[in-house]
């Protein structure tokens, strides 16, 4: 037996993944255990979970790999600071303590994290190599083109190449500071959202605006080539040498400064969001077409933070030259841990790879699970009231009836998801037909911006009936945006009377209004029986009850917190929001039956 532990740490979204004899046994992000969103510390808890899942100790591990090469990254930082000196002195002094204390001494930090029990060598991959490995090796393709797009690794900000059999080979790279991920993050900052966590808010805001700054961005900020490569005019940006993402020159170009966080959004913010989203999609499409022309592959795999831009992914699938695309569910840095472990197994140890009709990531349900007994024991400790259903048919029917009655349901089943999306294991569910449900869930449960769209979960066998997708087309990881079918849309009275800006959310656009964005699109999750047995059964029961195979699926958390992991996390979220129902394995809890004192504090 050969066991391989992959680790990503000390930058953003630390994680661990364990592969045993080529099988993905476990993977999890550290934030789910520490409850610190995007926790970048050594993934101590995630490592311990992975080892428990396999019944191993640190001394049993054969290989430990890290997802990038810190010395190369440090070289890039020093060269960048020197190039901009003395202007980057504040940024330099802010970054150096972490590098001098931890990042430059990774073997020491990993020895400590593994309790000094692992005595073998460490393997260090290049950042985009780990991304490409995470995209290709779990994919269902025997061979495919690889495309990685993110902020920056060591020097590379994008790469492409080919995966075939048990090997990947990267042939081309784009280098720092010219980065699509950092360009998008700069506009995330400029529109008042937090870098490295607010990019999806920018994507969600874009359809409320008009891309009237598209040409302005292309003519001033970057020199974009036909192949998707580009050079940024760095005079508009400040991320190389400063503590902000954009410069005063950017302010002059847009005749405004960055929006203050949490301040009211205006039409300019929405139009800027629409414009940079359009530019990003144009770059992604050009990259995809170029990669196709250079590799001749019919299938494409993607990873890196930009690959979480599901609108761009959807356009690549619909408008690009590839027959199929597969995106790593944990496309950001967390997925690098998994890519590292798989790279060691396949490419370094030369073990065969046997792709199937579906990917080998098991629905990305790779985190910890909790038994009925563990859930019941915690609820008993809290004097919580719950109903136990030992028959799955009865449980799913009961919950489907509650959903159809307009109730909001916290749903915790089986193994936790690996990656940023809730996929039916740690989800909040609602009725997609309810025109009030989007605002109710955003404001009273998620405590987040009202404009944020929700994703539909749909039975895979019904996906083409509701969305412009092929029959039984797979989108299990919520990484593709598709238009709602014309036949499901509500008749419009013309655009002259349509509200502007955020008020556009008030328009009913389809028969599933709670998951139809203002541009009549949706971020689709397909649900199949093989990967999501009980979740699939719930949707079936909901369809039998209502005639609709679509429900809302959003992550089980509130703003600023990671997705829940344990029954304790789930119950706390349930009790401190206006959620109506909590389902943890076979236990169903109704809010109106819970002790009032549990609303004030939960042990």
VENPE-V974700 format. One record per backbone hydrogen bond with DSSP energy under -1.0 kcal/mol. CO is the residue of the C=O (numbers start at 1). NH is the residue of the N-H. Records with the same first field share a line. If there is no record, write none. Layout:
CO: NH ; NH
This chain:
2: 21
3: 62 ; 63
4: 19
5: 65
6: 17
7: 67
8: 15
14: 30
15: 8
16: 28
17: 6
18: 25 ; 26
19: 4
20: 23
23: 20
26: 18
28: 16
29: 32
30: 33 ; 34
31: 35
36: 39
39: 14
40: 10
42: 44
43: 47
44: 48
45: 49
46: 50
47: 51
48: 52
49: 53
50: 54
51: 56
57: 60
58: 61
63: 5
64: 123
65: 7
66: 125
69: 73
70: 74
71: 75
72: 76
73: 77
74: 78
75: 79
76: 80
77: 81
78: 82
79: 83
80: 84
84: 87
86: 89
88: 92
89: 93
90: 94
91: 95
92: 96
95: 99
96: 100
97: 101
98: 102 ; 103
99: 104
102: 105
105: 109
106: 110
107: 111
108: 112
109: 113
110: 114
111: 116
112: 115
114: 117
123: 66
126: 130
127: 131
128: 132
129: 133
130: 134
131: 135
132: 136
133: 137
136: 139
138: 360
142: 165
144: 163
145: 301
146: 161
147: 303
148: 159
149: 306
150: 181
155: 176
156: 153
157: 150
158: 174
159: 148
160: 171 ; 172
161: 146
162: 169
163: 144
164: 167
167: 164
169: 162
172: 160
174: 157 ; 158
175: 178
179: 183
180: 184
181: 185
182: 186
183: 187
184: 188
185: 189
186: 190
187: 191
188: 193
189: 192
190: 259
194: 197 ; 198
198: 202
199: 203
200: 204
201: 205
202: 206
205: 208
206: 209
210: 212
211: 214
213: 217
214: 218
215: 219
216: 220
217: 221
221: 233
223: 231
225: 228
229: 225
231: 223
232: 234
233: 236
234: 237
236: 247
238: 242
245: 238
247: 251
248: 252
249: 253
250: 254
251: 256
260: 263
266: 270
267: 271
268: 272
269: 273
270: 274
271: 275
272: 276
273: 277
274: 278
275: 279
276: 280
277: 281
278: 282
279: 283
280: 284
281: 285
282: 286
283: 287
284: 288
285: 289
286: 290
287: 291
288: 292
289: 293
290: 294
291: 295
292: 296
298: 323 ; 324
299: 145
300: 326
301: 147
302: 328
303: 149
304: 307
305: 308
306: 309
308: 310
309: 313
310: 314 ; 481
311: 315
312: 316
313: 317
314: 318
315: 319
316: 320
324: 300
326: 302
331: 304
333: 336
334: 337
335: 339
336: 340
337: 341
338: 342
339: 343
340: 344
341: 345
342: 346
343: 347 ; 348
344: 349
345: 351
361: 364
362: 365
364: 366 ; 418
366: 27
368: 416
371: 375
372: 376
373: 377
374: 378
375: 379
376: 380
377: 381
378: 382
379: 384
380: 383
387: 588
391: 395
392: 396
393: 397
394: 398
395: 399
396: 400
397: 401
398: 402
399: 403
400: 404
401: 405
402: 407
403: 406
408: 580 ; 581
409: 429
410: 583
411: 427
412: 585
416: 367
425: 413
426: 556
427: 411
428: 554
429: 409
430: 552
431: 434
432: 514
434: 437
436: 440
437: 441
438: 442
439: 443
440: 444
441: 446
442: 448
444: 578
446: 559
449: 452
455: 553
456: 525
457: 551
458: 527
459: 462
460: 463
462: 465
463: 466 ; 467
466: 485
467: 469
470: 473
475: 478 ; 526
480: 524
482: 522
483: 468
485: 488
486: 489
488: 511
500: 503
501: 504
502: 505
503: 506
504: 507
509: 490
512: 515
517: 520
520: 484
521: 517
522: 482
525: 458
527: 460
528: 532
532: 536
533: 537
534: 538
535: 539
536: 540
537: 541
538: 542
539: 543
540: 544
541: 545
542: 546
543: 547
549: 459
551: 457
552: 430
554: 428
555: 557
556: 564
558: 561
566: 570
567: 571
568: 572
569: 573
570: 574
571: 575
572: 576
580: 591
581: 410
582: 589
583: 412
584: 587
586: 389
587: 584
588: 387
589: 582
590: 593
591: 594
595: 598
596: 599
597: 601
